[in-house]
Amino acid sequence: MLCRITIRQSIYVADDLHSDLPLAPEPMKVTPDMLSDYNTDTNLVGQTSLVPNLFGKSHYILHIRNLKQYTPLGMEVSRIHKVLAFDQKAYLAPYIQFNTKKEKASTFWF
């Protein structure tokens, strides 16, 4: 199940628990004010990168498993925009098992 939600980090939890590696990274265009003094000479400026940050996220898309992980860790869901449910099954399993049996029965040495 995929969810499109608006979430934000709890202020009290963000300072202690997630200041080193925040939850829910998002693709952002890197600006010079985002970089530390150690990274000013890199070519990251202007590129879109997956950035972990403590900003609020609007219309953030994530799997329900990630949402179940994030909520006990201090993320607060303020709005659920859309939910997409789907079924997963191993539709290639019979094909893979068939090929594995044929490979074991093969007499040709590779």
C-alpha positions as a printed NumPy array, in Angstrom:
array([[  0.   ,   0.   ,   0.   ],
       [  1.378,   3.391,  -1.003],
       [  0.34 ,   6.588,   0.745],
       [  0.584,  10.237,  -0.229],
       [  0.635,  12.15 ,   3.033],
       [  1.729,  15.346,   4.723],
       [  4.09 ,  14.622,   7.603],
       [  6.293,  16.573,   9.94 ],
       [  8.932,  15.705,  12.478],
       [  8.049,  16.186,  16.132],
       [ 10.14 ,  19.059,  17.489],
       [ 11.16 ,  17.286,  20.683],
       [ 12.154,  14.041,  19.018],
       [ 13.96 ,  15.674,  16.095],
       [ 16.573,  17.345,  18.287],
       [ 17.573,  14.229,  20.167],
       [ 16.946,  11.197,  18.03 ],
       [ 17.192,  12.201,  14.361],
       [ 19.575,  15.139,  14.187],
       [ 22.359,  12.99 ,  12.673],
       [ 20.249,  11.046,  10.168],
       [ 16.676,  12.317,   9.743],
       [ 13.84 ,  10.116,   8.563],
       [ 12.072,  10.413,   5.203],
       [ 14.683,  11.732,   2.761],
       [ 13.427,  13.627,  -0.263],
       [ 14.908,  14.703,  -3.605],
       [ 15.924,  18.362,  -3.408],
       [ 17.992,  20.758,  -5.436],
       [ 21.123,  21.52 ,  -3.392],
       [ 21.772,  25.212,  -2.743],
       [ 24.988,  26.734,  -1.346],
       [ 23.368,  27.565,   1.999],
       [ 22.605,  23.843,   2.562],
       [ 26.286,  22.877,   2.516],
       [ 28.64 ,  22.941,   5.491],
       [ 32.061,  24.573,   5.447],
       [ 33.596,  21.199,   4.589],
       [ 31.527,  20.82 ,   1.403],
       [ 31.773,  24.294,  -0.124],
       [ 34.326,  23.227,  -2.737],
       [ 32.284,  20.295,  -4.097],
       [ 30.19 ,  20.26 ,  -7.257],
       [ 26.944,  19.379,  -5.444],
       [ 25.469,  22.864,  -5.851],
       [ 22.645,  22.879,  -8.375],
       [ 22.265,  19.102,  -8.488],
       [ 19.197,  17.22 ,  -7.355],
       [ 20.103,  14.805,  -4.576],
       [ 18.289,  12.628,  -2.077],
       [ 18.561,  14.804,   1.046],
       [ 17.654,  13.677,   4.57 ],
       [ 16.281,  16.74 ,   6.368],
       [ 14.044,  17.809,   9.23 ],
       [ 11.698,  19.921,   7.078],
       [  7.998,  19.163,   6.887],
       [  6.984,  17.166,   3.836],
       [  3.838,  17.804,   1.855],
       [  2.484,  15.181,  -0.593],
       [  5.257,  12.78 ,   0.429],
       [  4.829,   9.315,  -1.131],
       [  5.92 ,   6.3  ,   0.871],
       [  5.088,   2.658,   1.49 ],
       [  2.904,   1.767,   4.462],
       [  5.819,  -0.178,   5.984],
       [  7.884,   3.008,   6.12 ],
       [  4.98 ,   4.914,   7.632],
       [  4.622,   2.246,  10.337],
       [  8.327,   2.645,  11.063],
       [  8.29 ,   6.467,  11.079],
       [  5.295,   7.09 ,  13.348],
       [  6.707,   5.432,  16.515],
       [  9.97 ,   7.301,  15.874],
       [  8.296,  10.706,  16.12 ],
       [  6.873,  11.539,  12.688],
       [  3.411,  13.062,  12.875],
       [  0.906,  12.564,  10.05 ],
       [ -1.135,  15.713,   9.586],
       [ -3.057,  14.738,   6.451],
       [ -3.589,  11.682,   4.263],
       [ -4.085,  12.767,   0.655],
       [ -4.331,   9.485,  -1.218],
       [ -3.876,   5.748,  -0.645],
       [ -3.123,   3.146,  -3.31 ],
       [ -3.628,  -0.504,  -2.359],
       [ -2.158,  -3.344,  -4.383],
       [ -1.502,  -7.072,  -4.11 ],
       [  1.962,  -8.522,  -4.406],
       [  2.696, -12.081,  -5.369],
       [  5.657, -14.024,  -6.652],
       [  4.449, -14.427, -10.221],
       [  7.906, -15.389, -11.499],
       [  8.487, -18.117,  -8.883],
       [  7.286, -21.052, -11.072],
       [  9.473, -19.867, -13.961],
       [ 12.543, -19.549, -11.73 ],
       [ 11.939, -22.965, -10.15 ],
       [ 11.543, -24.534, -13.605],
       [ 14.845, -23.044, -14.787],
       [ 16.604, -24.122, -11.591],
       [ 15.432, -27.737, -12.053],
       [ 16.54 , -27.719, -15.7  ],
       [ 19.943, -26.319, -14.742],
       [ 20.441, -29.041, -12.107],
       [ 19.433, -31.726, -14.614],
       [ 21.809, -30.397, -17.246],
       [ 24.815, -32.51 , -18.173],
       [ 26.652, -29.703, -19.921],
       [ 29.634, -28.35 , -17.957],
       [ 29.906, -24.548, -18.184]])
